[in-house]
């Protein structure tokens, strides 16, 4: 046996979380540069991985964007579901909806940007509308624990609208306005 034969095999570098890290980094890049400014090179740099990892782990940018937006919408849906599942009564459900609007949705500018990037992307790319539809369906399902389907639909739309207005309004509504709106919507169908 020669010295070369006796050498230990070269240790292979393992990075089992690399694919997940790339998906998370893609969301960060989208939040900073928008979908249009998201490139393999920027995502690889943000994930601290070699550029070749992009094509090894994903068939292309479209798959990476889809997976990133799926992850984001699932995270948002899970937060929504947790809040609504914790409500034990209609009163608690109304308070939970208020908390979703005031505290849970768009907790930072990153989430606001990612949500609007997804909506804009889905408006331009019909194949991405399934993601937004699934997100809406999950929200409505969580709301239907406490409200009839028509009321859940209206409350879901109000959550979207109120959070957008709060994000962009230089003088957002006070927290006291949100419960009043939620109660009014819930009362519309409760009277039927």
Residue frames as qw, qx, qy, qz and C-alpha x, y, z in Angstrom:
[[0.000, 0.886, 0.463, 0.000, 0.00, 0.00, 0.00],
 [0.398, 0.381, -0.024, 0.834, 1.26, 3.40, -0.85],
 [0.111, -0.224, -0.424, 0.870, 0.89, 6.51, 1.28],
 [0.330, -0.021, -0.276, -0.902, -1.82, 7.70, -1.02],
 [0.555, -0.247, -0.737, -0.297, -3.87, 4.53, -0.44],
 [0.426, -0.304, -0.699, 0.487, -3.62, 4.98, 3.32],
 [0.067, -0.095, 0.104, -0.988, -5.02, 8.53, 3.32],
 [0.222, 0.432, 0.751, -0.448, -8.41, 8.86, 4.94],
 [0.219, 0.594, 0.616, 0.468, -11.20, 9.66, 2.57],
 [0.060, 0.188, -0.044, 0.979, -11.84, 13.36, 2.30],
 [0.084, 0.454, 0.719, -0.519, -14.65, 14.44, 4.60],
 [0.061, 0.515, 0.587, 0.621, -17.69, 15.61, 2.74],
 [0.079, 0.006, 0.294, -0.953, -19.14, 18.88, 3.87],
 [0.097, -0.525, -0.837, -0.122, -22.73, 18.45, 4.93],
 [0.121, 0.056, 0.134, -0.982, -25.24, 21.23, 5.07],
 [0.044, 0.388, 0.919, 0.063, -28.66, 19.61, 5.55],
 [0.072, 0.741, 0.476, -0.468, -30.40, 22.96, 6.06],
 [0.236, -0.208, 0.383, 0.869, -29.01, 24.56, 2.92],
 [0.001, -0.429, -0.714, -0.553, -32.20, 24.27, 0.84],
 [0.261, -0.792, -0.540, 0.112, -34.33, 25.80, 3.62],
 [0.359, -0.581, -0.008, 0.731, -31.77, 28.54, 4.17],
 [0.184, 0.050, 0.527, 0.828, -31.90, 29.39, 0.47],
 [0.120, -0.644, -0.679, -0.331, -35.72, 29.62, 0.54],
 [0.348, -0.788, -0.344, 0.374, -35.57, 31.91, 3.60],
 [0.345, -0.378, 0.227, 0.828, -32.87, 34.01, 1.96],
 [0.134, 0.367, 0.645, 0.657, -35.03, 34.31, -1.14],
 [0.202, -0.821, -0.533, -0.034, -37.76, 35.92, 0.99],
 [0.398, -0.678, -0.043, 0.616, -35.22, 38.37, 2.38],
 [0.298, -0.081, 0.477, 0.823, -34.04, 39.26, -1.12],
 [0.002, 0.608, 0.663, 0.437, -37.62, 39.73, -2.34],
 [0.300, -0.837, -0.387, 0.246, -38.30, 42.01, 0.64],
 [0.371, -0.590, 0.154, 0.700, -35.22, 44.11, -0.22],
 [0.113, -0.281, 0.560, 0.771, -35.26, 44.08, -4.02],
 [0.679, 0.342, 0.069, -0.646, -38.73, 42.94, -5.09],
 [0.869, 0.165, 0.466, 0.021, -39.45, 39.92, -7.24],
 [0.626, 0.775, -0.023, 0.084, -38.09, 41.69, -10.32],
 [0.100, 0.836, -0.503, 0.197, -34.77, 42.33, -8.57],
 [0.766, -0.383, 0.503, -0.117, -34.38, 38.82, -7.16],
 [0.620, 0.568, -0.526, -0.128, -31.62, 36.85, -8.84],
 [0.942, -0.096, -0.286, 0.150, -29.83, 33.57, -8.18],
 [0.521, 0.363, -0.358, 0.685, -26.68, 35.51, -7.39],
 [0.250, -0.530, 0.239, -0.774, -28.38, 37.74, -4.77],
 [0.865, -0.360, -0.059, -0.345, -30.13, 34.81, -3.12],
 [0.880, 0.077, -0.336, 0.327, -26.95, 32.73, -3.00],
 [0.278, 0.437, -0.370, 0.771, -25.08, 35.63, -1.42],
 [0.498, -0.493, 0.147, -0.698, -27.84, 36.20, 1.13],
 [0.951, -0.232, -0.084, -0.184, -27.90, 32.48, 1.99],
 [0.226, -0.737, 0.636, 0.031, -24.09, 32.34, 2.08],
 [0.838, 0.063, 0.539, 0.063, -23.97, 29.41, -0.33],
 [0.280, -0.228, 0.617, 0.699, -22.11, 28.86, -3.59],
 [0.459, 0.353, -0.181, -0.795, -23.99, 30.01, -6.67],
 [0.357, 0.137, -0.868, -0.316, -24.04, 26.41, -7.93],
 [0.098, 0.179, 0.870, -0.449, -26.28, 25.47, -5.01],
 [0.455, 0.340, 0.124, -0.814, -29.09, 27.34, -6.67],
 [0.641, 0.302, -0.494, -0.504, -29.29, 25.02, -9.66],
 [0.236, 0.130, -0.950, 0.156, -28.50, 21.96, -7.54],
 [0.103, 0.238, 0.783, -0.565, -31.45, 22.50, -5.20],
 [0.422, 0.598, 0.362, -0.577, -33.97, 24.17, -7.54],
 [0.624, 0.406, 0.575, 0.340, -35.00, 23.72, -11.16],
 [0.285, 0.479, 0.223, 0.799, -34.95, 27.47, -11.64],
 [0.016, -0.099, 0.294, -0.951, -35.96, 30.82, -10.21],
 [0.566, -0.274, -0.328, -0.704, -39.64, 30.06, -10.71],
 [0.741, -0.281, -0.608, 0.051, -39.50, 27.05, -8.38],
 [0.413, -0.060, -0.477, 0.774, -37.56, 29.02, -5.79],
 [0.216, -0.185, 0.027, -0.958, -40.02, 31.93, -5.88],
 [0.680, -0.301, -0.467, -0.478, -42.97, 29.54, -5.59],
 [0.696, -0.234, -0.605, 0.307, -41.44, 27.74, -2.60],
 [0.231, 0.033, -0.350, 0.907, -40.52, 31.02, -0.91],
 [0.391, -0.220, -0.089, -0.889, -44.01, 32.47, -1.32],
 [0.734, -0.286, -0.579, -0.212, -45.56, 29.15, -0.20],
 [0.546, -0.149, -0.584, 0.582, -43.45, 29.27, 2.97],
 [0.001, -0.092, 0.197, -0.976, -44.38, 32.88, 3.64],
 [0.553, -0.258, -0.278, -0.742, -48.11, 32.37, 3.11],
 [0.734, -0.255, -0.629, 0.025, -48.06, 29.23, 5.29],
 [0.381, -0.063, -0.512, 0.767, -46.29, 31.09, 8.10],
 [0.235, -0.133, 0.050, -0.962, -48.85, 33.87, 7.95],
 [0.679, -0.245, -0.475, -0.503, -51.74, 31.37, 7.84],
 [0.642, -0.182, -0.677, 0.312, -50.37, 29.47, 10.83],
 [0.133, 0.007, -0.393, 0.910, -50.15, 32.66, 12.87],
 [0.468, -0.154, -0.183, -0.851, -53.74, 33.49, 11.91],
 [0.729, -0.193, -0.620, -0.217, -54.93, 29.95, 12.71],
 [0.468, -0.088, -0.661, 0.580, -53.22, 29.97, 16.11],
 [0.114, -0.049, 0.248, -0.961, -54.89, 33.22, 17.08],
 [0.618, -0.132, -0.264, -0.729, -58.36, 32.08, 15.99],
 [0.698, -0.112, -0.707, -0.002, -58.00, 28.59, 17.52],
 [0.286, -0.015, -0.631, 0.721, -57.22, 30.13, 20.90],
 [0.370, -0.159, 0.051, -0.914, -60.54, 31.98, 20.94],
 [0.006, 0.152, 0.967, -0.204, -63.08, 30.08, 23.00],
 [0.210, 0.664, 0.617, -0.367, -66.10, 32.30, 22.43],
 [0.390, 0.756, 0.371, 0.373, -67.50, 34.74, 19.91],
 [0.203, -0.977, 0.046, 0.038, -66.29, 37.64, 22.09],
 [0.601, -0.520, 0.464, 0.392, -62.80, 36.17, 22.17],
 [0.630, 0.348, 0.533, 0.446, -63.00, 35.63, 18.41],
 [0.180, 0.943, 0.195, 0.201, -63.85, 39.31, 17.89],
 [0.388, -0.860, 0.285, 0.168, -60.90, 40.24, 20.10],
 [0.722, -0.151, 0.534, 0.414, -58.69, 37.79, 18.16],
 [0.519, 0.661, 0.386, 0.380, -59.65, 39.42, 14.85],
 [0.071, -0.995, 0.037, -0.065, -58.80, 42.82, 16.32],
 [0.581, -0.632, 0.437, 0.268, -55.44, 41.47, 17.49],
 [0.732, 0.238, 0.486, 0.415, -54.77, 39.98, 14.06],
 [0.334, 0.854, 0.217, 0.335, -55.32, 43.39, 12.47],
 [0.210, -0.958, 0.148, -0.127, -53.54, 45.43, 15.13],
 [0.502, -0.684, 0.528, 0.039, -50.71, 43.09, 16.10],
 [0.774, -0.091, 0.610, 0.145, -50.25, 40.04, 13.88],
 [0.678, 0.592, 0.344, 0.266, -50.51, 41.05, 10.25],
 [0.425, 0.738, -0.076, 0.518, -47.62, 43.05, 8.84],
 [0.669, -0.676, -0.137, 0.279, -45.68, 43.01, 12.08],
 [0.381, -0.564, 0.281, 0.676, -42.90, 44.70, 10.16],
 [0.375, 0.677, -0.243, -0.584, -42.21, 46.29, 6.79],
 [0.044, -0.291, 0.911, 0.290, -40.74, 43.02, 5.51],
 [0.290, 0.330, 0.889, -0.127, -44.09, 41.23, 5.83],
 [0.362, 0.725, 0.224, -0.541, -45.92, 44.14, 4.25],
 [0.217, 0.622, -0.551, -0.512, -43.57, 44.13, 1.26],
 [0.117, -0.112, 0.973, 0.162, -43.66, 40.33, 0.88],
 [0.381, 0.489, 0.719, -0.314, -47.45, 40.29, 0.95],
 [0.396, 0.772, 0.038, -0.496, -47.73, 42.96, -1.70],
 [0.073, 0.511, -0.752, -0.410, -45.01, 41.38, -3.81],
 [0.262, 0.118, 0.958, 0.016, -46.92, 38.09, -3.73],
 [0.406, 0.651, 0.513, -0.385, -50.21, 39.78, -4.64],
 [0.287, 0.757, -0.278, -0.516, -48.60, 41.72, -7.47],
 [0.051, -0.348, 0.888, 0.295, -46.77, 38.65, -8.75],
 [0.326, 0.299, 0.890, -0.112, -49.99, 36.61, -8.61],
 [0.404, 0.724, 0.235, -0.508, -51.84, 39.35, -10.49],
 [0.296, 0.690, -0.499, -0.433, -49.29, 39.06, -13.29],
 [0.237, 0.277, -0.923, -0.121, -48.76, 35.32, -13.12],
 [0.750, -0.216, -0.148, -0.607, -52.04, 33.38, -12.88],
 [0.784, 0.003, -0.614, 0.094, -50.27, 30.19, -11.81],
 [0.267, 0.129, -0.603, 0.741, -49.36, 31.94, -8.54],
 [0.473, -0.353, -0.046, -0.806, -52.97, 32.80, -7.77],
 [0.786, -0.245, -0.564, -0.064, -53.37, 29.36, -6.22],
 [0.466, -0.010, -0.542, 0.699, -51.05, 30.52, -3.42],
 [0.164, -0.147, 0.191, -0.957, -53.15, 33.59, -2.68],
 [0.688, -0.242, -0.371, -0.575, -56.39, 31.58, -2.94],
 [0.722, -0.163, -0.637, 0.214, -55.04, 28.97, -0.53],
 [0.236, 0.052, -0.448, 0.861, -54.00, 31.70, 1.88],
 [0.416, -0.191, -0.026, -0.889, -57.48, 33.27, 1.74],
 [0.763, -0.205, -0.529, -0.311, -59.12, 29.86, 2.14],
 [0.576, -0.090, -0.648, 0.491, -57.00, 29.13, 5.23],
 [0.022, -0.095, 0.304, -0.948, -57.92, 32.49, 6.73],
 [0.589, -0.188, -0.214, -0.756, -61.59, 31.97, 6.08],
 [0.737, -0.154, -0.658, -0.017, -61.47, 28.45, 7.46],
 [0.365, -0.046, -0.594, 0.715, -59.94, 29.78, 10.68],
 [0.245, -0.089, 0.125, -0.957, -62.60, 32.49, 10.90],
 [0.654, -0.173, -0.483, -0.557, -65.38, 29.97, 10.27],
 [0.386, -0.110, -0.817, 0.413, -64.62, 28.43, 13.66],
 [0.072, -0.382, -0.530, 0.754, -66.59, 31.38, 15.04],
 [0.333, 0.470, 0.002, -0.817, -68.46, 33.03, 12.15],
 [0.763, 0.447, 0.453, -0.112, -70.68, 31.86, 9.32],
 [0.671, 0.137, 0.415, 0.599, -69.01, 31.67, 5.87],
 [0.236, 0.816, 0.290, 0.441, -70.42, 34.98, 4.60],
 [0.366, -0.928, 0.061, -0.019, -69.30, 36.84, 7.72],
 [0.759, -0.359, 0.325, 0.435, -65.91, 35.12, 7.61],
 [0.580, 0.456, 0.362, 0.570, -65.47, 36.31, 4.02],
 [0.004, 0.926, 0.138, 0.351, -66.32, 39.91, 4.97],
 [0.581, -0.786, 0.169, 0.130, -64.08, 39.86, 8.02],
 [0.781, -0.060, 0.340, 0.521, -61.22, 38.43, 5.96],
 [0.396, 0.667, 0.272, 0.569, -61.63, 41.24, 3.43],
 [0.267, -0.944, -0.032, -0.193, -61.75, 43.80, 6.26],
 [0.750, -0.518, 0.214, 0.351, -58.55, 42.39, 7.75],
 [0.659, 0.252, 0.326, 0.629, -56.80, 42.79, 4.39],
 [0.159, 0.802, 0.245, 0.521, -58.12, 46.30, 3.85],
 [0.445, -0.892, -0.011, -0.073, -57.56, 47.59, 7.37],
 [0.765, -0.398, 0.223, 0.455, -54.02, 46.26, 7.56],
 [0.547, 0.407, 0.301, 0.667, -53.16, 47.84, 4.22],
 [0.054, -0.887, -0.173, -0.424, -54.62, 51.17, 5.29],
 [0.624, -0.770, 0.062, 0.118, -52.81, 51.04, 8.62],
 [0.785, -0.105, 0.241, 0.561, -49.54, 50.27, 6.87],
 [0.426, 0.388, 0.307, 0.757, -49.75, 53.22, 4.51],
 [0.178, -0.887, -0.301, -0.302, -51.74, 55.81, 6.45],
 [0.338, 0.433, -0.417, 0.724, -49.46, 58.38, 8.12],
 [0.344, -0.251, 0.474, -0.771, -52.09, 58.68, 10.88],
 [0.355, -0.116, -0.906, -0.200, -53.42, 55.12, 11.25],
 [0.595, -0.537, -0.273, -0.532, -56.72, 54.50, 12.97],
 [0.297, -0.502, 0.646, -0.492, -56.61, 53.99, 16.68],
 [0.103, 0.035, -0.993, 0.053, -56.96, 50.51, 18.07],
 [0.336, 0.315, 0.621, -0.634, -60.46, 51.47, 19.24],
 [0.525, 0.428, -0.229, -0.699, -61.64, 51.88, 15.64],
 [0.297, 0.245, -0.891, -0.241, -60.71, 48.33, 14.68],
 [0.099, 0.185, 0.927, -0.313, -62.97, 46.54, 17.19],
 [0.420, 0.468, 0.294, -0.720, -65.89, 48.74, 16.14],
 [0.475, 0.432, -0.517, -0.566, -65.45, 47.80, 12.49],
 [0.191, 0.114, -0.975, -0.024, -65.08, 44.10, 13.28],
 [0.217, 0.288, 0.769, -0.528, -68.20, 44.17, 15.49],
 [0.481, 0.473, 0.018, -0.738, -70.21, 45.94, 12.81],
 [0.436, 0.325, -0.732, -0.410, -69.28, 43.36, 10.19],
 [0.099, -0.026, -0.976, 0.190, -70.01, 40.49, 12.55],
 [0.308, 0.340, 0.557, -0.692, -73.36, 42.05, 13.45],
 [0.420, 0.301, -0.394, -0.761, -74.50, 42.25, 9.82],
 [0.550, 0.047, -0.776, -0.305, -75.05, 38.53, 9.52],
 [0.087, -0.079, -0.854, 0.507, -75.81, 37.88, 13.18],
 [0.391, 0.242, 0.282, -0.842, -79.09, 39.74, 12.65],
 [0.477, 0.155, -0.629, -0.594, -80.16, 37.50, 9.74]]
